[in-house]
Amino acid sequence: MGRMPVKLLAFAQTRDALGFHERFIDCAPGETPRSILARLAPALDPAALRVAVDGEYGDWDAPIGAATELALIPPVSGG
């Protein structure tokens, strides 16, 4: 399987750092969310973010496989 388009969603501070809210990027199934983030924004620290893969919280180091969407979610506060 070759590269495929994956929708990348960025929220709040992550959107500001990346300069977009939504973008399609080409990814290989063996790539991990961590490697994709490092490719797009090496200065962003994944330890300060959550990642969702196809709408479910995921592991930064698990291959994305056939995922069609990644969301980068900064910490939130609320009450």
FIGU-841146 format. One record per atom (N, C-alpha, C, CB): residue number from 1; residue in one letter; chain; atom name; x, y, z. Coordinates in steps of 0.2 Angstrom, whole numbers, always signed. Atoms other than C-alpha are relative to their C-alpha. Last residue first. Glycine has a CB too. Example, Ala and Ser with C-alpha at 12.3 -4.5 7.8 and 13.67 -1.06 7.14 Angstrom:
! FIGU-841146
+-----+-----+-------+------+-------+-------+-------+
|   n | res | chain | atom |     u |     v |     w |
+-----+-----+-------+------+-------+-------+-------+
|   2 |   S |     A |    N |    -4 |    -6 |    -1 |
|   2 |   S |     A |   CA |   +68 |    -5 |   +36 |
|   2 |   S |     A |    C |    -4 |    +5 |    +3 |
|   2 |   S |     A |   CB |    +2 |    +2 |    -7 |
|   1 |   A |     A |    N |    +4 |    -6 |    +0 |
|   1 |   A |     A |   CA |   +62 |   -22 |   +39 |
|   1 |   A |     A |    C |    +4 |    +6 |    +0 |
|   1 |   A |     A |   CB |    -5 |    +0 |    +6 |
+-----+-----+-------+------+-------+-------+-------+
! end
This chain:
! FIGU-841146
+-----+-----+-------+------+-------+-------+-------+
|   n | res | chain | atom |     u |     v |     w |
+-----+-----+-------+------+-------+-------+-------+
|  79 |   G |     A |    N |    +3 |    +1 |    -6 |
|  79 |   G |     A |   CA |   -75 |  +118 |  +175 |
|  79 |   G |     A |    C |    -7 |    -2 |    +1 |
|  79 |   G |     A |   CB |    +1 |    +6 |    +4 |
|  78 |   G |     A |    N |    +7 |    -1 |    +0 |
|  78 |   G |     A |   CA |   -64 |  +119 |  +160 |
|  78 |   G |     A |    C |    -2 |    -1 |    +7 |
|  78 |   G |     A |   CB |    -4 |    -4 |    -5 |
|  77 |   S |     A |    N |    +1 |    -1 |    -7 |
|  77 |   S |     A |   CA |   -46 |  +117 |  +154 |
|  77 |   S |     A |    C |    -8 |    +2 |    +0 |
|  77 |   S |     A |   CB |    +4 |    +6 |    +4 |
|  76 |   V |     A |    N |    +5 |    -5 |    -1 |
|  76 |   V |     A |   CA |   -40 |  +110 |  +138 |
|  76 |   V |     A |    C |    -2 |    +1 |    +8 |
|  76 |   V |     A |   CB |    -7 |    -3 |    -3 |
|  75 |   P |     A |    N |    +4 |    +1 |    -6 |
|  75 |   P |     A |   CA |   -24 |  +102 |  +133 |
|  75 |   P |     A |    C |    -5 |    +5 |    +1 |
|  75 |   P |     A |   CB |    +5 |    +1 |    +6 |
|  74 |   P |     A |    N |    -4 |    -2 |    -6 |
|  74 |   P |     A |   CA |   -20 |  +103 |  +115 |
|  74 |   P |     A |    C |    -4 |    -1 |    +6 |
|  74 |   P |     A |   CB |    +1 |    +8 |    -1 |
|  73 |   I |     A |    N |    +5 |    -3 |    -5 |
|  73 |   I |     A |   CA |   -29 |   +91 |  +102 |
|  73 |   I |     A |    C |    +5 |    +3 |    +6 |
|  73 |   I |     A |   CB |    -5 |    -5 |    +3 |
|  72 |   L |     A |    N |    -4 |    -2 |    -5 |
|  72 |   L |     A |   CA |   -21 |   +86 |   +86 |
|  72 |   L |     A |    C |    -3 |    +5 |    +5 |
|  72 |   L |     A |   CB |    +7 |    +4 |    -3 |
|  71 |   A |     A |    N |    +1 |    -6 |    -4 |
|  71 |   A |     A |   CA |   -33 |   +77 |   +76 |
|  71 |   A |     A |    C |    +5 |    +1 |    +5 |
|  71 |   A |     A |   CB |    -8 |    +0 |    +3 |
|  70 |   L |     A |    N |    -4 |    -1 |    -6 |
|  70 |   L |     A |   CA |   -29 |   +64 |   +63 |
|  70 |   L |     A |    C |    -2 |    +6 |    +3 |
|  70 |   L |     A |   CB |    +8 |    -1 |    -1 |
|  69 |   E |     A |    N |    +0 |    -7 |    -4 |
|  69 |   E |     A |   CA |   -41 |   +58 |   +50 |
|  69 |   E |     A |    C |    +4 |    -1 |    +6 |
|  69 |   E |     A |   CB |    -7 |    +2 |    +1 |
|  68 |   T |     A |    N |    +2 |    -5 |    +5 |
|  68 |   T |     A |   CA |   -42 |   +44 |   +36 |
|  68 |   T |     A |    C |    +1 |    +7 |    +3 |
|  68 |   T |     A |   CB |    -6 |    -1 |    -3 |
|  67 |   A |     A |    N |    +4 |    -6 |    -2 |
|  67 |   A |     A |   CA |   -34 |   +30 |   +45 |
|  67 |   A |     A |    C |    -1 |    +5 |    -5 |
|  67 |   A |     A |   CB |    +4 |    +3 |    +6 |
|  66 |   A |     A |    N |    +5 |    -3 |    +5 |
|  66 |   A |     A |   CA |   -29 |   +15 |   +35 |
|  66 |   A |     A |    C |    -3 |    +6 |    +2 |
|  66 |   A |     A |   CB |    -4 |    -6 |    -2 |
|  65 |   G |     A |    N |    +3 |    +5 |    +4 |
|  65 |   G |     A |   CA |   -13 |   +11 |   +45 |
|  65 |   G |     A |    C |    -5 |    +3 |    -5 |
|  65 |   G |     A |   CB |    -5 |    -5 |    +5 |
|  64 |   I |     A |    N |    +7 |    -2 |    +1 |
|  64 |   I |     A |   CA |    -9 |   +25 |   +57 |
|  64 |   I |     A |    C |    -4 |    -5 |    -5 |
|  64 |   I |     A |   CB |    +0 |    +7 |    -4 |
|  63 |   P |     A |    N |    +1 |    -2 |    +7 |
|  63 |   P |     A |   CA |    +6 |   +16 |   +64 |
|  63 |   P |     A |    C |    -7 |    +2 |    -1 |
|  63 |   P |     A |   CB |    +2 |    -6 |    -4 |
|  62 |   A |     A |    N |    +3 |    +5 |    +4 |
|  62 |   A |     A |   CA |    +6 |   +17 |   +83 |
|  62 |   A |     A |    C |    -1 |    +2 |    -7 |
|  62 |   A |     A |   CB |    -7 |    -2 |    +3 |
|  61 |   D |     A |    N |    -5 |    +5 |    +4 |
|  61 |   D |     A |   CA |   +19 |   +28 |   +91 |
|  61 |   D |     A |    C |    -3 |    -6 |    -3 |
|  61 |   D |     A |   CB |    +4 |    -2 |    +6 |
|  60 |   W |     A |    N |    -5 |    -3 |    +4 |
|  60 |   W |     A |   CA |    +8 |   +43 |   +96 |
|  60 |   W |     A |    C |    +4 |    -4 |    -4 |
|  60 |   W |     A |   CB |    +4 |    +5 |    +4 |
|  59 |   D |     A |    N |    -6 |    +0 |    -3 |
|  59 |   D |     A |   CA |    -6 |   +32 |  +103 |
|  59 |   D |     A |    C |    +5 |    +3 |    -5 |
|  59 |   D |     A |   CB |    +3 |    -8 |    +1 |
|  58 |   G |     A |    N |    -4 |    +5 |    +3 |
|  58 |   G |     A |   CA |   -24 |   +36 |   +99 |
|  58 |   G |     A |    C |    +7 |    +1 |    +4 |
|  58 |   G |     A |   CB |    +1 |    +0 |    -7 |
|  57 |   Y |     A |    N |    -7 |    -2 |    -3 |
|  57 |   Y |     A |   CA |   -39 |   +45 |  +106 |
|  57 |   Y |     A |    C |    +5 |    -6 |    -2 |
|  57 |   Y |     A |   CB |    +0 |    +1 |    +8 |
|  56 |   E |     A |    N |    -2 |    +3 |    -6 |
|  56 |   E |     A |   CA |   -53 |   +40 |   +94 |
|  56 |   E |     A |    C |    +7 |    +2 |    +3 |
|  56 |   E |     A |   CB |    -1 |    -8 |    +0 |
|  55 |   G |     A |    N |    +5 |    -1 |    -5 |
|  55 |   G |     A |   CA |   -61 |   +50 |   +80 |
|  55 |   G |     A |    C |    +1 |    -3 |    +7 |
|  55 |   G |     A |   CB |    -6 |    -1 |    -2 |
|  54 |   D |     A |    N |    +7 |    +2 |    +2 |
|  54 |   D |     A |   CA |   -52 |   +42 |   +66 |
|  54 |   D |     A |    C |    -5 |    +1 |    +5 |
|  54 |   D |     A |   CB |    +0 |    -7 |    -3 |
|  53 |   V |     A |    N |    -1 |    +3 |    +7 |
|  53 |   V |     A |   CA |   -35 |   +44 |   +75 |
|  53 |   V |     A |    C |    -7 |    -3 |    -2 |
|  53 |   V |     A |   CB |    +5 |    -6 |    +0 |
|  52 |   A |     A |    N |    +5 |    +5 |    +2 |
|  52 |   A |     A |   CA |   -35 |   +56 |   +89 |
|  52 |   A |     A |    C |    +0 |    -2 |    -7 |
|  52 |   A |     A |   CB |    -7 |    +4 |    +1 |
|  51 |   V |     A |    N |    +1 |    +1 |    +7 |
|  51 |   V |     A |   CA |   -19 |   +64 |   +96 |
|  51 |   V |     A |    C |    -6 |    -5 |    +0 |
|  51 |   V |     A |   CB |    +6 |    -3 |    -4 |
|  50 |   R |     A |    N |    +3 |    +7 |    +1 |
|  50 |   R |     A |   CA |   -17 |   +72 |  +113 |
|  50 |   R |     A |    C |    -1 |    -1 |    -8 |
|  50 |   R |     A |   CB |    -7 |    -1 |    +4 |
|  49 |   L |     A |    N |    +6 |    +1 |    +4 |
|  49 |   L |     A |   CA |    -4 |   +86 |  +115 |
|  49 |   L |     A |    C |    -3 |    -7 |    +1 |
|  49 |   L |     A |   CB |    +1 |    +2 |    -7 |
|  48 |   A |     A |    N |    +5 |    -5 |    -2 |
|  48 |   A |     A |   CA |    +9 |   +92 |  +127 |
|  48 |   A |     A |    C |    -6 |    +0 |    -4 |
|  48 |   A |     A |   CB |    +3 |    +7 |    -1 |
|  47 |   A |     A |    N |    +1 |    +2 |    -7 |
|  47 |   A |     A |   CA |   +20 |   +76 |  +125 |
|  47 |   A |     A |    C |    -5 |    +5 |    +3 |
|  47 |   A |     A |   CB |    +6 |    +0 |    +4 |
|  46 |   P |     A |    N |    +6 |    +5 |    +0 |
|  46 |   P |     A |   CA |   +18 |   +78 |  +106 |
|  46 |   P |     A |    C |    -1 |    -1 |    +8 |
|  46 |   P |     A |   CB |    +2 |    -6 |    -3 |
|  45 |   D |     A |    N |    -2 |    +6 |    -4 |
|  45 |   D |     A |   CA |   +31 |   +93 |  +107 |
|  45 |   D |     A |    C |    -7 |    -4 |    +1 |
|  45 |   D |     A |   CB |    +2 |    +3 |    +7 |
|  44 |   L |     A |    N |    +6 |    +2 |    -5 |
|  44 |   L |     A |   CA |   +29 |  +105 |   +93 |
|  44 |   L |     A |    C |    +2 |    -6 |    +4 |
|  44 |   L |     A |   CB |    -7 |    -1 |    -4 |
|  43 |   A |     A |    N |    -1 |    -4 |    -6 |
|  43 |   A |     A |   CA |   +46 |  +112 |   +86 |
|  43 |   A |     A |    C |    -6 |    -2 |    +5 |
|  43 |   A |     A |   CB |    +0 |    +7 |    -1 |
|  42 |   P |     A |    N |    -5 |    +3 |    -4 |
|  42 |   P |     A |   CA |   +47 |   +98 |   +72 |
|  42 |   P |     A |    C |    +0 |    +4 |    +7 |
|  42 |   P |     A |   CB |    +7 |    +0 |    -3 |
|  41 |   A |     A |    N |    -2 |    -6 |    -5 |
|  41 |   A |     A |   CA |   +31 |  +105 |   +64 |
|  41 |   A |     A |    C |    +5 |    -3 |    +6 |
|  41 |   A |     A |   CB |    -7 |    +2 |    +4 |
|  40 |   L |     A |    N |    +3 |    -6 |    +1 |
|  40 |   L |     A |   CA |   +26 |   +95 |   +49 |
|  40 |   L |     A |    C |    +2 |    +6 |    +4 |
|  40 |   L |     A |   CB |    -8 |    -1 |    +0 |
|  39 |   R |     A |    N |    -1 |    -2 |    +7 |
|  39 |   R |     A |   CA |   +38 |   +81 |   +48 |
|  39 |   R |     A |    C |    -3 |    +7 |    -1 |
|  39 |   R |     A |   CB |    -3 |    -5 |    -5 |
|  38 |   A |     A |    N |    -7 |    -2 |    +1 |
|  38 |   A |     A |   CA |   +39 |   +79 |   +67 |
|  38 |   A |     A |    C |    +1 |    +3 |    -7 |
|  38 |   A |     A |   CB |    +4 |    -6 |    +2 |
|  37 |   L |     A |    N |    -1 |    -7 |    -4 |
|  37 |   L |     A |   CA |   +20 |   +79 |   +68 |
|  37 |   L |     A |    C |    +7 |    +2 |    -1 |
|  37 |   L |     A |   CB |    -2 |    -1 |    +7 |
|  36 |   I |     A |    N |    +4 |    -5 |    +4 |
|  36 |   I |     A |   CA |   +19 |   +65 |   +55 |
|  36 |   I |     A |    C |    +1 |    +7 |    +3 |
|  36 |   I |     A |   CB |    -7 |    -2 |    -1 |
|  35 |   S |     A |    N |    -5 |    -1 |    +6 |
|  35 |   S |     A |   CA |   +33 |   +55 |   +64 |
|  35 |   S |     A |    C |    -4 |    +5 |    -5 |
|  35 |   S |     A |   CB |    +1 |    -6 |    -4 |
|  34 |   R |     A |    N |    -6 |    -3 |    -3 |
|  34 |   R |     A |   CA |   +23 |   +56 |   +81 |
|  34 |   R |     A |    C |    +4 |    +2 |    -6 |
|  34 |   R |     A |   CB |    +4 |    -4 |    +5 |
|  33 |   P |     A |    N |    +2 |    -7 |    -1 |
|  33 |   P |     A |   CA |    +6 |   +52 |   +72 |
|  33 |   P |     A |    C |    +6 |    +4 |    +2 |
|  33 |   P |     A |   CB |    -5 |    +0 |    +6 |
|  32 |   T |     A |    N |    +3 |    -1 |    -6 |
|  32 |   T |     A |   CA |   +15 |   +36 |   +66 |
|  32 |   T |     A |    C |    -2 |    +7 |    +1 |
|  32 |   T |     A |   CB |    +4 |    -2 |    +6 |
|  31 |   E |     A |    N |    -1 |    -6 |    -3 |
|  31 |   E |     A |   CA |   +19 |   +32 |   +48 |
|  31 |   E |     A |    C |    -4 |    +0 |    +7 |
|  31 |   E |     A |   CB |    -1 |    +6 |    -4 |
|  30 |   G |     A |    N |    -4 |    +1 |    -6 |
|  30 |   G |     A |   CA |   +17 |   +14 |   +43 |
|  30 |   G |     A |    C |    +3 |    +6 |    +4 |
|  30 |   G |     A |   CB |    +6 |    -4 |    -3 |
|  29 |   P |     A |    N |    +3 |    +4 |    -6 |
|  29 |   P |     A |   CA |    +2 |   +17 |   +33 |
|  29 |   P |     A |    C |    +4 |    -1 |    +5 |
|  29 |   P |     A |   CB |    -3 |    -6 |    -3 |
|  28 |   A |     A |    N |    -1 |    +7 |    +1 |
|  28 |   A |     A |   CA |   +11 |   +31 |   +22 |
|  28 |   A |     A |    C |    -3 |    -4 |    +6 |
|  28 |   A |     A |   CB |    +7 |    -3 |    -1 |
|  27 |   C |     A |    N |    -3 |    +4 |    -5 |
|  27 |   C |     A |   CA |    +5 |   +48 |   +23 |
|  27 |   C |     A |    C |    +0 |    -7 |    -2 |
|  27 |   C |     A |   CB |    -4 |    +1 |    +7 |
|  26 |   D |     A |    N |    -1 |    +7 |    +2 |
|  26 |   D |     A |   CA |    +0 |   +62 |   +11 |
|  26 |   D |     A |    C |    +4 |    -4 |    +5 |
|  26 |   D |     A |   CB |    +4 |    +0 |    -7 |
|  25 |   I |     A |    N |    -7 |    +2 |    +1 |
|  25 |   I |     A |   CA |    -7 |   +77 |   +19 |
|  25 |   I |     A |    C |    +1 |    -7 |    -2 |
|  25 |   I |     A |   CB |    +4 |    +2 |    +7 |
|  24 |   F |     A |    N |    -1 |    +7 |    +2 |
|  24 |   F |     A |   CA |   -25 |   +85 |   +19 |
|  24 |   F |     A |    C |    +8 |    -1 |    -2 |
|  24 |   F |     A |   CB |    -4 |    -2 |    -7 |
|  23 |   R |     A |    N |    -4 |    +1 |    +6 |
|  23 |   R |     A |   CA |   -27 |  +101 |   +28 |
|  23 |   R |     A |    C |    +1 |    -8 |    -1 |
|  23 |   R |     A |   CB |    +7 |    +3 |    +1 |
|  22 |   E |     A |    N |    +1 |    +7 |    +3 |
|  22 |   E |     A |   CA |   -38 |  +107 |   +42 |
|  22 |   E |     A |    C |    +4 |    +0 |    -7 |
|  22 |   E |     A |   CB |    -8 |    -1 |    -2 |
|  21 |   H |     A |    N |    +5 |    +4 |    -4 |
|  21 |   H |     A |   CA |   -36 |  +121 |   +55 |
|  21 |   H |     A |    C |    -1 |    -7 |    -3 |
|  21 |   H |     A |   CB |    -7 |    +4 |    +0 |
|  20 |   F |     A |    N |    +6 |    +3 |    +3 |
|  20 |   F |     A |   CA |   -20 |  +129 |   +48 |
|  20 |   F |     A |    C |    -5 |    -4 |    +5 |
|  20 |   F |     A |   CB |    +1 |    -4 |    -6 |
|  19 |   G |     A |    N |    +2 |    -5 |    +5 |
|  19 |   G |     A |   CA |    -5 |  +139 |   +53 |
|  19 |   G |     A |    C |    -6 |    -2 |    -4 |
|  19 |   G |     A |   CB |    +6 |    +2 |    -5 |
|  18 |   L |     A |    N |    -1 |    +3 |    +7 |
|  18 |   L |     A |   CA |    +4 |  +125 |   +61 |
|  18 |   L |     A |    C |    -2 |    +5 |    -5 |
|  18 |   L |     A |   CB |    -4 |    -7 |    +0 |
|  17 |   A |     A |    N |    -6 |    +2 |    +1 |
|  17 |   A |     A |   CA |    +7 |  +134 |   +78 |
|  17 |   A |     A |    C |    +1 |    -3 |    -8 |
|  17 |   A |     A |   CB |    +3 |    -5 |    +5 |
|  16 |   D |     A |    N |    -4 |    -6 |    +0 |
|  16 |   D |     A |   CA |    -9 |  +143 |   +78 |
|  16 |   D |     A |    C |    +7 |    -2 |    -2 |
|  16 |   D |     A |   CB |    +0 |    +4 |    +6 |
|  15 |   R |     A |    N |    +2 |    -3 |    +6 |
|  15 |   R |     A |   CA |   -19 |  +127 |   +74 |
|  15 |   R |     A |    C |    +4 |    +6 |    -1 |
|  15 |   R |     A |   CB |    -7 |    +2 |    +0 |
|  14 |   T |     A |    N |    -3 |    +4 |    +5 |
|  14 |   T |     A |   CA |    -9 |  +119 |   +88 |
|  14 |   T |     A |    C |    -2 |    +3 |    -7 |
|  14 |   T |     A |   CB |    -3 |    -8 |    +1 |
|  13 |   Q |     A |    N |    -7 |    -2 |    +1 |
|  13 |   Q |     A |   CA |   -14 |  +133 |  +100 |
|  13 |   Q |     A |    C |    +4 |    -4 |    -6 |
|  13 |   Q |     A |   CB |    +4 |    -1 |    +7 |
|  12 |   A |     A |    N |    -3 |    -5 |    -5 |
|  12 |   A |     A |   CA |   -32 |  +130 |   +97 |
|  12 |   A |     A |    C |    +7 |    +2 |    -1 |
|  12 |   A |     A |   CB |    -1 |    -2 |    +7 |
|  11 |   F |     A |    N |    +4 |    -4 |    -4 |
|  11 |   F |     A |   CA |   -36 |  +115 |   +86 |
|  11 |   F |     A |    C |    +4 |    +5 |    +5 |
|  11 |   F |     A |   CB |    -5 |    -4 |    +5 |
|  10 |   A |     A |    N |    -4 |    -3 |    -5 |
|  10 |   A |     A |   CA |   -27 |  +106 |   +72 |
|  10 |   A |     A |    C |    -5 |    +5 |    +4 |
|  10 |   A |     A |   CB |    +6 |    +4 |    -3 |
|   9 |   L |     A |    N |    +4 |    -6 |    -3 |
|   9 |   L |     A |   CA |   -36 |   +94 |   +60 |
|   9 |   L |     A |    C |    +4 |    +2 |    +6 |
|   9 |   L |     A |   CB |    -7 |    -3 |    +3 |
|   8 |   L |     A |    N |    -3 |    -2 |    -6 |
|   8 |   L |     A |   CA |   -26 |   +83 |   +48 |
|   8 |   L |     A |    C |    -4 |    +6 |    +3 |
|   8 |   L |     A |   CB |    +8 |    +2 |    -1 |
|   7 |   K |     A |    N |    +2 |    -7 |    -3 |
|   7 |   K |     A |   CA |   -36 |   +74 |   +35 |
|   7 |   K |     A |    C |    +3 |    +1 |    +6 |
|   7 |   K |     A |   CB |    -7 |    +1 |    +0 |
|   6 |   V |     A |    N |    +3 |    +1 |    -7 |
|   6 |   V |     A |   CA |   -26 |   +59 |   +28 |
|   6 |   V |     A |    C |    -2 |    +8 |    +2 |
|   6 |   V |     A |   CB |    +5 |    -3 |    +5 |
|   5 |   P |     A |    N |    +2 |    -6 |    -3 |
|   5 |   P |     A |   CA |   -22 |   +57 |    +9 |
|   5 |   P |     A |    C |    -3 |    -1 |    +7 |
|   5 |   P |     A |   CB |    -4 |    +4 |    -4 |
|   4 |   M |     A |    N |    +7 |    -2 |    +1 |
|   4 |   M |     A |   CA |   -14 |   +41 |    +5 |
|   4 |   M |     A |    C |    -1 |    +6 |    +3 |
|   4 |   M |     A |   CB |    -4 |    -6 |    +3 |
|   3 |   R |     A |    N |    +2 |    -6 |    -4 |
|   3 |   R |     A |   CA |    +4 |   +35 |    +2 |
|   3 |   R |     A |    C |    -7 |    +1 |    -1 |
|   3 |   R |     A |   CB |    +4 |    +6 |    -2 |
|   2 |   G |     A |    N |    -4 |    -6 |    +1 |
|   2 |   G |     A |   CA |    +7 |   +17 |    -5 |
|   2 |   G |     A |    C |    -3 |    +6 |    +5 |
|   2 |   G |     A |   CB |    +0 |    +3 |    -7 |
|   1 |   M |     A |    N |    +4 |    -6 |    +0 |
|   1 |   M |     A |   CA |    +0 |    +0 |    +0 |
|   1 |   M |     A |    C |    +4 |    +6 |    +0 |
|   1 |   M |     A |   CB |    -5 |    +0 |    +6 |
+-----+-----+-------+------+-------+-------+-------+
! end
